Amino acid sequence: MVNLVEADVSTLVVGSIALDTVETPHGNATDALGGTAVFFSIAACNFTSVNVVGVVGEDFPERHIELLQGRGCNLDGLQRRPGRTFRWVGSYDQNMNVAHTLDTQLNVFESFHPELPLSYRRPRTLFLGNIDPELQLMVLEQCGAPTLTALDTMNFWIARKREALTDVIRHVDVVLVNEEEAREYAGVYPIHEAARYIRELGPHSVVIKRGEYGSVMFTDGGYVAIPAFPSEQVKDTTGAGDSFAGGFLGYLDRAEEVKADVLRRALAYGTVMASFTVEDFSIDGLSSVSERHIEERYERLRDITAIEPLQQSQRIPVQRGA
Amino acid sequence: MVNLVEADVSTLVVGSIALDTVETPHGNATDALGGTAVFFSIAACNFTSVNVVGVVGEDFPERHIELLQGRGCNLDGLQRRPGRTFRWVGSYDQNMNVAHTLDTQLNVFESFHPELPLSYRRPRTLFLGNIDPELQLMVLEQCGAPTLTALDTMNFWIARKREALTDVIRHVDVVLVNEEEAREYAGVYPIHEAARYIRELGPHSVVIKRGEYGSVMFTDGGYVAIPAFPSEQVKDTTGAGDSFAGGFLGYLDRAEEVKADVLRRALAYGTVMASFTVEDFSIDGLSSVSERHIEERYERLRDITAIEPLQQSQRIPVQRGA
């Protein structure tokens, strides 16, 4: 069936669309626009066109729909169902690498069954956001083989749906996860061993997100490490990982070939997009960035990480004694 | 007085010389050679000549003296006193960023008063290892103005000798500390704010050590971040910070001028030297490295952190819709 479908879309994302209530040492937000699909889309739409699969309730403000559409997101795959939108309530202390979940109300998300519009069924790039791995599989099954497929997941699914999760991992090219989740899933502490465990299941690349410590990537082309962008003030890290994924995959989506140097650039773009998100609540830091802002931070990141070439004239001239 | 002394030495280090008993998930060591001055010296002697100020007891094995001298360390400033050598007993779990101290026996270190031989009194580079800040001050006062002075410290002194510590900080060029210590001393969480607090006291550079997450440096020339070298197996992180300081300052000692690009290189050399130390117990990973090993890892680190230049042809061509 799938092969008969002629539509071809750029990037497809499935994930939560949420109203978040967040408190951090720098302020708070109530019922603010959030969720994986939202942060991912707003980040990725700076690089490519994004098509969303998700669900919202009757209470989901129309202005959020307009904002996403205004950024060029295609919402043909967005379902609006009777009931309330998914809600997450969380807080952070000074260490904003760790969110404390105070409440999760699944609401319309509880009975969510992703159904792809026909026009979505041949995406070039597919991002399976952090949802039940059984739903991730349902989306995978509805898609013609994308050029690049990536997933994110979390400890909840690792503990409760390990088998289904492993099944999805076997079918994706890239796994993007937090450090602790990689360790938990692989059952080993050293991060390169955790990444090796995951890559042996199939994915050619594993990206480990480490919050304020940046990210590392294990690929066929080797090991890459990039620090976080040094934001002057970090107000709310909610959505940082999804924005990272948006920059990373959005950039890859428009690349002619996914090879080592392209993956490196993608990692830097992911880092840059996450940095905008953490500087304000909800999508406020991310939604107004321009091409120039992105390029400036990309260049800044290059400067921060640049190590000078070896100086042959200064080769370790040991003067013993003296 | 000092100005009349004509001796001129390269790098001077004052710090502990210890017999460490360590247990990690990868093995253990008993009464093994350790201490700040030891790790620092063995790392730094790959770049410059090192002159040690410290104290050992009657039980300190002669073979350790020979090893240090064999690496070119000058031990004229090493005191041997009646009693036992300083001992530290510690353990690590899987997260080897954090040492658990099980026992500290100061022994001869308790009554240690650093006395510099006349020949040491005009060092080019001075490293005040993590000891009582009052002793650090005593060393400073005995030295003619070095070209570069750096210090390390720890939570113990921050809590108990804050005033003396602040006094030393005001007199040094570089502060090298662990992330948690920088936060504790400055009383702020964001690491760039902690670094700013310290730099406002006088030091032109602050290097923050973050264990497996690498290090960051705040200098007049800007912000630099370097990941840890990806060692295949980390067996024992004892001495990593001191080896880092040894590579960092050893490299700077032989530089003609301490400027932005030289500080960056120094940070990379510090990272490389720390990586050798963590791969085995005591000094076993560090003591046998050659110039070639150091250069290989330096180049590897460059590759790991390299971000490609912006591609002007791929400037964010948003194709909305599609």
Interface residues (C-beta under 8 A of the other chain):
Chain A: V9 S10 C45 N46 F47 T48 S49 G72 N74 Q94 N95 Y189 P190 I191 H192 R210 E212 Y213 G214 V216 G222 Y223 V224 A225 I226 P227 P230 E232 Q233 V234 R254 A255 D261 R264 R265 A268 E291 I294 E295 Y298 E299 L301 R302 D303 I304 T305 A306 I307 E308 P309 L310 Q311 Q314 R315 I316 P317 V318 Q319 R320 G321 A322
Chain B: V9 S10 C45 N46 F47 T48 S49 G72 N74 Q94 N95 Y189 P190 I191 H192 R210 E212 Y213 G214 V216 G222 Y223 V224 A225 I226 P227 P230 E232 Q233 V234 R254 A255 D261 R264 R265 A268 E291 I294 E295 Y298 E299 L301 R302 D303 I304 T305 A306 I307 E308 P309 L310 Q311 Q314 R315 I316 P317 V318 Q319 R320 G321 A322
